[in-house]
Structure formats: C-alpha cells, structure tokens
Amino acid sequence: MSKERLHLDSGRSLEILAPAGDWNALRAAVAAGADAVYFGLQDLNARRRARNFTLEEARRAVDFLHSHGRRAYLTVNTDISYRELGLAIAVLRQAAVIGVDAILVRDPALLAFRKAFPQLEFHFSTQTCMANSVDVAAAAELGATRVVLARELSLEEIRRIAQHSPIDLEVFGQGALCFSVSGRCLMSSWVGGRSGNRGLCASPCRVPWSVDGQQVGHPLSMHDLCALEHIVQLHESGVRAVKIEGRLKTADWVARAVGIYRRALAGDSIDELKSEARSLTNYTGRELTDGYLIGERTNLTGSNRGRLGRDEMSGEVGDAVADDVAEVLPEGEETAAFPAERKGFEFILGTANKRIECQLRWHGTDVTWEYPKTVVRRVHKAVTAGELCQMVQDRYFQGCAADHVETDDPEFLLVPRTVNAILDRISAEIGRIRRAEKKPIEIDFPEGGSLTASDLQPATTNVRALGDMPNRVRIGIGQLEDFVSRVQPVHLIVEGAGPEDVTTIVQVCRKHVPVVALPPVCFEDDLPQMQELVERCRKARLAVEVNSWGGWWLARRAGIGFEAGPGLGVLNPLAAAFLRKLGARSVTISVEADRRQIEDICAYAPVALSLYVMGRPPLAISRAELPEEFLGRVFADRRDLRMRPAREWGLWVFRPLTPFDWRRLRNDRIRVKHLVVDLVGSPDPVGEWLGLTTRSRPFTFNYFRTLQ
C-alpha cells in the first residue's frame, strides 16, 4: 500500500467519520484525526441511550469542530411522532443557526422542510435502507446530498452503485452490525415497546436462543464489522466517507478506532492494524468480519470468544487524548456536565426481602418494582449487586445519569437476565418521566418548506373505525389461489410476487381488487426483476405497493398508481402528507405505532390511510445466511419471544408465531380507509380471516403500550 494519504479522483480526501456520544468522545475523535463527527441531541436520534448533547452543548461542539477544520453532522434519524414534530422542526432551525454541516434523517416529514434550510445538507441515514442504485437515485431526487449505504452490501455492489450515483456515498467501516437490515427490525418493539427505529433498541438479537427447544447459543448475534483490508477498494469505488459506528462507546474506544483508520490511510501495515482492531471488540468478545464486503454471508454470527474487559462501561480518556485538545475546549465542557434542570436520579437496590426490590426517584417521581430471586447456577456469569450499582452509576439512561446509587448487599449475586431487565427498566422509567414532563412544542412551519399547516386536514375517505369489519387482506402469492377460491371478494395486497406471477394475479383476482407489493429490501442484482414487475403491473393496470424509496422511484417513473406500504410506514401525519405529495394514493400507518400515535395520525392525515389490525409482521429481515436446517423451525429466547424464519425475497425473514390482533378493539377516534389483516405467514389464512382461530386473549403489540 502507498505510504501517501489516499485521495479521490475529484481531489477530495476519503473522509473518516467518527461517532461521539458525549464531549469526551468528540474530543477524542478530533485528537485522533477524524475529518468529521456525528452526534445527536437527547431526543430524535437513533442512539438515545448515549449521553448525547444538549442544544447548548451542540452549539459549542459545532464551534469546536469548525475551529479544528472538522465537519459536524447531527443525527435526527428516527421515526417521529406527531407530538414530536414541533421539536423536530425546532431542531432543524437550531441546527441551521449553530452551523451544523449536515443532518442525518429517516422520517419523510423532515424532507418536507429541506428547501427551508438550504444551509443544511440532508443525508439519508442507514435507517432508510439504501440498498441499491435506484434507492440512491430516489434519495438524490428528494434532495439528499449523501446517503449512508446499507451495511449488507458487497464491494462489487458498492462499486456498481457508485458508478451511477449523483450524490456522495458513505459506508460503515468499523463497529457493530445488526442482524436485520437497518430500518427493517421490529424485534425490540415487539417484545417490549422499545423501538430500534426510535433509538431505544434492547438488542434482543444478542441474547441466547433455542431452536425447537434446543439451545443453539447466539445465532442472531452478528460479528463486528472491520473494513481495514478494503479501504483502498472503497476509495477507488468512489466512496466519499468511511463511517465508524460507536456512539455508545467510550472516548478511548473512539480514539483507537479513528487512529487505526487514519493510519490505514497513511499506509501503515494492515496486518498490524487488524491486530489492533481486534482489541476494539474486547468488551463484547465478538469476532471481526468483512463477510458482507467480500460477498460471504455465512458464518457471520455467534461463536463469541468471551469478554476480555469492560471498556464500554468506562468513561476514562487517555491523558494524551485529553491534553491534545483541552486548551481549546469551551470552559466547563471537559466535565460534560448536565444542565441544571437535568439533575440526576437516585436508584436503590434492595435484596433483604423475599424479592429483589428496585426504587428510582427523579424529578419528584418515585417508582418501585420487584423481581423474583433466581438461583444462580453459573456463578462465573453472575453479576454482584455492587457491580450492577456501578454500571448504573457509570451509564447514561436516555441522557440522564445517577446522582446516588446504593444497595443493602453489594455481594448479592444476580443472574445476567435480571441485570439486563433492571437496566432496561431504569431506561424505560426515565423515558416515561421525561415524556410526562414535556409539553409538545407547537408546530411552527418554516417558510420555504413544501408543506404548511393547511396540509394537515383529515381526508374524508378515512371513515372506517377500528372495530369495524376489516376490508383488506395481505396474502402471500403462494396462498393466493386457495384463499380467493374460499372467501368472498375482498381487496387484496399480494406479497412475494415476481413478474411471472402478474398474469396469474389478474386471472385469479377477477372479482377482487389486487395491489401488488414490492419488496422492502432489494439489492442490486434483484433490481431488474423489480423493474420488470413494475412494468408488467403497469401493462396489466395493477397498482403497486411501494415499501422502499427505490420502489417509489420506479413506480413514479413508470407512471403507475401506487400506495405507500409498511416499508414506508408513517408515525406522524406530516410524513403521510409528504408521501401524498409524492404521489401515494394511500399511506400505511407504522405497524409499531401505539394508540395515541395512531389517533394523532388519523386526526390530521390528508390522505387515505391503511391500518394493520392483525398479522405477523417481519420482526427481522436479514441477509446473513444461517444453517439451512434452521428454516421453518421455532426460535425462542428466555422471554418466550417465539418466531419462525422463512426465505422471502431471497432473504431470511423472521415472523412471530403468534399474531397481534386488534379486531376486537373499538376506537372511533381511529378512522382509516383500509383495515388490513395480514395473513402472510399464517398457518390457516382462511380460518384467521373468518375469525375461526382467534385467541381468547389476543396479543395487542404496542396498542396499549407507549412506544418508546
């Protein structure tokens, strides 16, 4: 490798983009040589469990980065609810005022205001599932200046996308990988209402699993990404930036990761650098992989080598890093202190009684809860109460830290799942208290945006209330003929169809009204088939359901009628209005929305709405290849999440065994055009449609929860 720093043909250097979950990490990134840093505020970002930044801290962070010649990127990359829209618009305004260089976005609502803030670049987050050249073309048409590509792409796919890309491309180079394609995972939301699409993923894929009752270890836990060996190919492909994942990691970790990639660009030995990179996974014990990049999709999960340390729980930064930049820090920022209104919480862990007792106090609210005492059989994996208290003391929970933590027995042993449950509950309670205190910021539409307050007028077509008879069915292509032959005519969404199936759909559905669903994820080699499917639907005068930005782009270019499906599901009425402006004749409410969020969407959405009232939605869509013998078998974790994988769209798709079901609920404030029953993955589609196999106590998903 050349000893000179690599340069793109355009004359721009390959950007090293570093994460910062707090001030210490930001300083460390700059000291180690990052060209740009991405960070989030305490809300509306995909790493809400990080310390994150207050608005004033963000202003100082931008000034600090610019004083060192570095760029500042602000993450606003979550699904946004109606009651958060005022805050989201205020964040855009302040980002423009303080000089943020770019914002990373996911929610379509924010795209409506791109033209109102010409000083801000809009980057499409990896949460938008940019998996092919048409996805990128769509992002460019929507005004993005950069996209973060899906982490599942190979070097060859990245090269082919770059050949046609009119905008900058960013790829992940180092850090954790998700089992599911980003933006396509519901596992955490399904089991507890903590949405990965809103920054609070509980990482259920990292826990042990059984398959048909047999323990199989960690088959869904991905190895960590390391692209060091391919830095030259990425550069030569035309990639603009290499991104390091890690806003939940310490300043020391960030400094080491940035330093490794900076030295790789300078021409240091890759073998030596890979050895150093392996030390970055000590706190998790996960292996490193470049599998996706080289087109290898097997052996990407499980087989952890065991933890070697607790780097992530430490907030210490090496003296050399701190000293290198301390003299130019804004006064007081080196302590990363909370503003006065963010006084820390108290947590007390009691073990003296028959059950483990937890007490949390914050902002005048006192919450208590309990857990059963579990027999500790594997002492080497147990955590003492004192160690748990130290974890609570060292961590940030949705941007909040503890002022006081105590326990009556520091040596009391806890099993890991209880420890994780306690940490999750603390985060959940902090979130509930914060939401209860907040009053939604009024939506103040900026001048120059493509939507105004007048666009939020409810559509008159949304007349069917929750509790009325469902009037639509989602059905797999393999189930279509049998279903249609046995039920009365009903509106249908046909999933899993290829171009060759269009003629059959037309013939079978003569008395029905079919819409053909496009896939939620499509990689470059599959694009011709999706293009052909759209074209045949156009000729057959069938509408399509688009579930990705690339699908939207193809449908629009073909001049075909389309609906926005679950893959572009919305959590606020402004996103629905924006999709209507883009041509969608109906829009689907996010399947993970809670009751209040659905009511808010129905109250203001100016477009026909679809609401799923029963089904087994994909909980994970993965490109990783597991052993073939796992297909069709039941995966279960300790919380009794039970799901079964199948091949759909050429990918591994996990659906729950038990559906959610809202058909017995009644709510006249929820009114839509389509109440949809999703029968994909059903063992008895006709029986479930007719209500012959309903359960006495149906699972209601997030309806009665508060989606976090």
N, C-alpha and C positions, 0 to 999 in steps of 0.2 A: 504494500500500500504506500502511496506517496506520502512523504513527510510534510507536504504542504497542506494547508487547510483547503478542504473541498469547496468548490464554487459551482453554482448552477450556470448553465449557459447564458442565462439572462444577466449574469453578473451579480445576482443576489446569493448570499451565502445560505447554506442549509440552516434553518432556524432550529435551535434547541429550545423547546417549550417546557418549562418546569412548573410543577404544582406548588401551591402554597396554601396550607390550611390555617396558617397563622403567621404572625410577624416574623417569628424566628425562622420559619421555613422560607419565607420570602427573602430575608436577608441572606440565608444560606444559598439560595438559588442564584442570587446575584453574585455573591462571592465566588461561587464555583464556575461561573461563566455562562449562565443561561442567557439567551437572547431575548426571551420573553417569559412572562409568568402569568399563569391563570389562577384566579381565586374567586371566591364567592362571598356574598353577604350572608347574613344569618337566616335568610329565607330565600325561597325560589332558586335553590341551586341543588345539584344532584349529589352533594356531599354535605347534607345538613348536620351530620354527626361530627363534622370537623369543628374546630374552634371558630373559624371564619372571621369575617371583618364587619365592624360597624361601618356606617356610611362615612363617618369622620375618619376612621382608620383607612378606609378605601381611598379617600382623597389623599391622605398622606402617603399611602402605598403607591399611588399613581405618580405623585410628585417625586418620590424616592426612586422609582423605576426610571422615570424620564431623566432624572438628574444623572443616572448612570448609563443613559443611552439605551435603555431596555423598553420593551413594549408591555403594555398592561391589558390583559384580557379578562373581562368579567363574565362569570357564568350565570346565566339566567335560564338554565336548561332543564326545566321541569314542566310537567303539566300544571297548569294554573287554573285555580277555581275562580268562579265569578267574584267571590268576596276578596280575592287577591288581585284582581285586575287593576284597581286603583294603585295598589302598591307597586305592581309591575310597571305601570306607566311612569310612576314617580321614580322608580329605579332607572328607567331609560333616560328620563330628564336629567337626573343627577349624574349618571354615567357620562352624558354629553358635557355637562358643566365641569366635572372634575377632570376631563380629558382622557377617559378610558379610550383605548385604541379600537377595541372590538368587543362585542358581546357574543356569547355562545347561546344559541336559542334552540328550543324544541317546539314550544307551543305555537300553533298557527296564529294565535291572536297577536303575538308580538310582530309578526310580519306585516300586519296592517299598518304599523307605525314606522316602518323602515324609512320612508321618504320624509317623515317629520324630523328625523335625526340624521341628516346627511353626513355629519361629522363622525358618526359611528359606523364601523364595519360590522356587518352581520355575518357570523359564522354559524353554519349548521352543525350542531353538536352530533356526536356519535349516536346520541339517543334518537336521532331522526332516521337512522338505519340507511345510511348512504352506501349501498352495496353494489352499484353498477354505474355505468356511464350515463344512463338515462336518469337515474336518481340525481346525479351531479348536474345534468343539463336542467332538470327541474329546479334545483336549488339556484342555479345561475339565473334562470328566468324569473325567479321570485326575488332576486336582488342580493343573494348571498355573494360575498367575495371570497369565501373559503368554505370548504366542507371538511369535517373530520370523518374519514372513511371508516367503514365497519372493520373491526379487528379480525374478522374471519377471512379476509382477502389474501390471496397469494401474491407474490411478487409479480407474476405474469399478469394477473388481473389488475393490479395497481398500475402496471405499465400501460395496459390497454385503455384503462380509464383515463390516464394522464394524457394519452395521445389525443383524446377528443375533448378534454376538459377546458372550458373557457375561463375557469377560476382556479384559485390556489387549492392544493390538496394537502391535507395534514394526516399523518398516520401515527398510531401509537407505536413506540419503540421499546418501552420498558414498563413493567408493572403487572398488576393483577389482570387476569382475564375472567370474563363472565362466561358461565356455561351457556346461557342463552344469548342470542343476538341482542345487542343493546336496544332498549326500547320495545322489546318483544317478550318481556318476562313479567308474569303475574304471581309467581310463587310466593313472594313475601307478602304481597297484598292479600292473597287468598287465605293464608294461614293466620294472619293477624291484623290486616288493615294497614300495614306499613309498606307503602308503595316505593319500589325501586324507581319508578317514573316520577317520584316526587322527592327523591333524595334520602329515603329512610330504609333502604333495603336491609333486611335482617340476615341476609346471606344464608338462606336455607339450603342452598346447593352445597355448602361447605360441611354439612353435618354427615354423620354415618347414615347409610341406607341399607335396607334389606330388600331383596328381590324374591318374591314368592315365599317370604318368611325366612330366608337365609341371609345372614349378614354378609355384605359384599364390600364393606369399607366405605370409601369416599368416591364413588364412581362419577359424581357430578362436580367434584371439586377440581377446577382447571389448574394446570401448572401455570407459572408466571411467564409472561412474555419477555423475550430478550432478542432484540433485532441487531445486536452489535455486528454480527458477521455480514449483515446485509446493508450496512449503512451506505456503501458505495452504490449498490444497485438501486436503493431507494433514491439516492441523489440523482443518479443517471436517468431514472424513470421520470423525473420532473417533479418529485415531491418537494413541497415548499418547506414543510416543518415536520420534525420528529418530536412526538409528544411523550412525556414521562407521566405515567399515572401515579397518583400518590398524595392526594390532599388529606388523607387520614394518617399519613406517615410523618415521622419526626423530621426536624431540621437536619439532623445528622444524616438520615437516610437520603433526603433530597440532595444534600451537598455531595454525597458519594455518587449517587446516580447521575447527577448532572456532570460531575467531574469525569466520570467514566466515558460518557458520550462526547464530552468536549475533547478528551484525549484521543478518542477514536477518530474524530475528525482531523485531529492534528497528526495522525499517522502512527500512534503507538501500537504495540503488538496486540492484536485482537485476542490471542490466546491468554495473555496476561490479564487483559481487561475482562475477559469472560470469567476468569477465576475470581476477580474482584466482584463481578456482577453476581456470582453465586452467593456471596455473603449478604447481598441485599434481601435474600429470602430466608435468612436465619430465623427471623421472628415467627415465620409461618411454617418453615420446614418444607415448603413446596419446591418442586423441581423447576428448572427453567426450560422453556421450549421456544422454538421458532417454527413449529409444525405448520401452522396456517400459512406462513410466508413461503415455505417450500412445498406447499401443496399436500402435506401429510396431515391427515385428520384423525388418525388412530393414536392411541397411547398418549393422549393429551390430558388425561385426568387421573386422579387418585395417586396411590403409592407415595404419600408424603414421607420424607426421610426423618421427620421428627424435629421438634423445635429446638433451636440452639440458644435462643435468647429472648429478651422481651424488649427489643428496640422500640417497637411501636408504642409501648407504654411510657417510654422515657421522653422527657421534653428537653433533654440536655443538648446543647450545641457545642461542638468543639471550639476551644478557645481561638484557634486560628481563624475559623469562620467568623466568629463574633467580632474579633478585633479588626478584621479586614474592612468592615463596613460600619462599625459602631459610631465612628466620628461624624457620619453624615445622617444618622437617623434623626427623625423628629424627636424632640425631647419627650421622654417618658415612654416611647413606644417599645423600647427594648424589654419592657416587662410584659408587653401585650396585655395591659390591664383592661378590665371590663369598665365600661362607663358606670357612673354612679347608680343608674337605675337598674343595672344588671347584677345586683347583689347576689352572691352565691347561695346555694341551697344547703340544707342540713340533711344528713342521712344517718339513721341509726339502725343497726342490725342486731336483733336480739335472738339468742339461742337457748335461753334458760328454760323456756316453757316447752310444751309438747310439740309446738310447731315453730318454724323459723319465722320471726316477725320482722317486718320492714316498716320503717317510718320515714317519710320525706316531708320536709317543711320548706316552703318557698313562697315569698310574696304574700304571706298571711294565710296560705292554704296548707292544711295538714292532711296528708294521705297515709293510710296504713294498709298493708296487705300481708298475706301469710303464704307459706309453702310447707308441705309435709317434710318431715325429716326422712331422708333417704339413706339406707345402709350403704356405706362406702365400701365397695368390694375391691376397687383398684386404687389403692392409696397413692400410687405414684402419679395418677392423673387427677387426684383431688386438689382442691384449692382451699387454703385456710381462710377463715373469716377475716383475719388480718390482711391477707393478700388481696381479698376482694375489696376491702375498705381502701387499700392503697390504689387499686385500679380505679375505684370511684373518685378518689382524691386526684388522681393524675389525668383523668379523662375530661373531655368536654361533652356535654349532652345537649345537642341542638344549640351549641354556642354558649352553654352555661356550665360553670364549674362549681365544685363544692366548697363551701366555706368551712364546714365542720362535718367530720365523719367519725363514727365510733362504733364499737361492738363490745359486748359484755364478755366475749371469749375469743380472743384472736387466734387460738389454736384449733377452734372447731372446724371440722372438715366438711366441705361442701362438694357435691358432685358437679362436674362441669355444666350439665344442663341447667341446674339450679342457678349457678353463677350467671350463665347467659340469660336466663329468664329474668333475674334481678336487674342486670344491666339494661336489658330491653325495656323492662317496666319503668325504670327510672327515666329513660329517654321518653317513653310514652307519656308519663305523668308530667314531665317538664313541658312537653308539647301541648298537653291539654290545658295546663295552667296558662301558658303563653297565649293560646288561642282564646281562652275565656277572657283574658285581659284586653285583648286587642279589639278595637273598633275598626271595621273595614274603612280604608281610605276611599273617599269618594272618587269615582272615575272622572278624571279631568282629561278629556280628549285633546291631544295636541293638534295644532294646526298643521296641515300638510299631510296628515295620515289619510289612508284610503277608506276609513270608516269613521262615522260620527255617532253621537247619541241617537240620532234618528234612525240608525240602522238596527237598533235593538228594540224592535217592535215584534211581538209574538206572531208567528204565522197562523193564519186562520185554518190551515189544513190540519193542525195538531188538535184533534178532537177526541181521540181515543184515550180514555183514562186507564191508569194502572188498575187492574182488576177486571177490565173488560176482556172479552174473548180475544186472544191473540189472533192476528190476521196475516202473519208471515211465518214461514218455516225456512230455516237454513239446513240444507241437506247435502251430503256428500254425493259425488257423481256415481259412486258405486251403489248407493242406496236409492237412487232416484226412481228407477222404473218400478221397483216393488212398492215404494211409498205412494207414487202417483196412482198406481192401479188400485189402491186400497182406501184412499181417502177422498173426500170431497175437494173440489178445486180450491186452491189457496195460492196466495202469492208465494213464490219460491226464490230463494237465493241458492244457487248451485255452486258448491265449492269443489275444488280439486279437478276441474275440467281442463282438458287440453284442447288444442284446435280441432282434433279429430272427433271430439265429443259434441261439437256445436250442432251438427245435423241431428244427432240423437236427441239433444235437448229440445230442439224445435219440434220434432215429431212426437216425443213423449209428452210434452207440456202444452198440447194444443188448447186445453181448457184451463190451463194455469197461466200465470204471468211470471216468467222466469227472468231473473237477473243473474248474470254470470260473474262470480267473484274472481278477481285477480289475486295472485299470491301476495302475502305481506312481506316476503323477502324473496328477492330474485337476484342471483349472481350473474356475472357477465355471460357465461356460456348458455344460460337459460333465457337470455333476452330475446333471441329470435323466436322462440316458442311463444313467449308472452306477446310479442308484437303480432305474430300470426293469429293468436287467439283473439286479440282486439280486432284485427282486420276481419276475421270470419264473423265475429259478433256484429260488426258494422254491416256486413253484407246481409246477415240474417235479421237485421233490425232488432237486435237484442241489446239492452243496456248492460253495462258492466258495473261492478262494484270495485272501486279502487281502494287499495289498502297500503299504498306506499306513494311517495312523491313521484317516483318513476312511473307508476301506474297512472297517476293523474296526468302526467305529461303525455303519455302515449294516448290516453283516451281523448284528451283535448286536441292533440294533433290530428287524430283520426276523425274528429267531428262527431263522436259518438256520445249518446246520452250516458251519464254516469252518476253514481251515488258514492258518497264517502262512507266506507265501511269501518269495521272495528279497528283496522290497522291505522286509520286516521281518526280514531275516536276522539271526541272533544270533552273537555271538563268545564268549559265555560261558553256562554252564548256568543261572545265576540269571535272565538275561533270558528263557531258554526257560521256566523255571518261572513267571515273571511272566505271559508270554503264555498259558501253560496256565491260570493263574488267571483270565485274562480270557476264557477260553472256547475257545482254539485247541485243536483235537484233534490237530494235529501242528505242528511248528515246523521251519523250514528253517535249516540252518547257513549262515552267511555264506559266499558263494561265494569270498571272498578270504582265508578262513582258511588258516593253514598247518597242517602235520601235527600238531604238538604241541597247537595250539589245538583242533583237531578231536577229538583223543584226550581232552582235558580235558572238552570238552562231552559226549562220549559217556559218560564215566565218571560223570557226575553229573546229567545232564538227566533230569527226572522225567516226560518227555513223549515221544511218538513223534517221531522225527527224520527229516528228509529231507536227503540229501546229494547235491549235483550232482557227477557223476563224469565228465561230458563235456558240452561245449557252447560256444557263442559268446555269452557274456553281454553285455548292453548295456554298452559302455565309456563312453558318454556319451549322455545324453538331454537334448536342447536345444529351447528354444522359439524360439531365433534362427533366422531364415529365411536360408538360403544360396541361391545361384543354383540354379534348378531343374535345370540341366544337370549339377550335381554328384551328383544322386540316382543311386544304383546304381554309381557309379564308385569306383575304388580310391584311397583316401587313404593316403599313406605319408610317414613322416618319415625323418630321417637314421639313426635306429636300426633302421629297417626295421619299425616298427610299421605294419601294414597293416590297414586297416579299410574297411568299405563302409557308407555311410548309406542308410537307407530311412525311409519315413514309417510310424510306428507310433503309435497313439493320437493321431494328429494332430500328432506332434512328430517332430523329426529324431533318429533313433536310430542310433548307430554301433556296429556289431558287428565283431569281428575276422574276418579271412578264415580264419585257422587256429584250430580249436578247441583248448581244453585237453582232455586225455584221461587219466583215471586208471584206466581199465578193466583195464589190465594190472598195476596195483599190487596188492599184497596187504598187508593190515594187520588183524590180528584184534582189535586194540585199538580199531578204529573200527567200531562196530556201530550200525546205524540201522534204521528200519523201511522206508525207501524209498531206494533208489539210483536217482537220476534222470539220464536222458540228455536234454539239452536240444537239440532239433532245429530250433528256431526259427532262421531264417537259413541253414539247411543247403541246399546245392545238390542234395543227394541224401539226403533223410531216411531212406528205406528202406535204402539202402546203408550209411549210417553206423550205423543201428540194428543191422543184421545184422553189422556189422564188416567189410563188404566194402571199405570205403575207409579203413581205419585206416592210420596212418603208422608207419614203422619206428622213428622216434624222436619220439614224441608230446610236445607241449608240456605241462608239468605245472603251469603257473601258479605258485602260491605253495606247493605241497605240500612241496618240498624247501628252500624259502627260509625265512627268518624274517620274517614280516610285520612291517613297521615301523610 
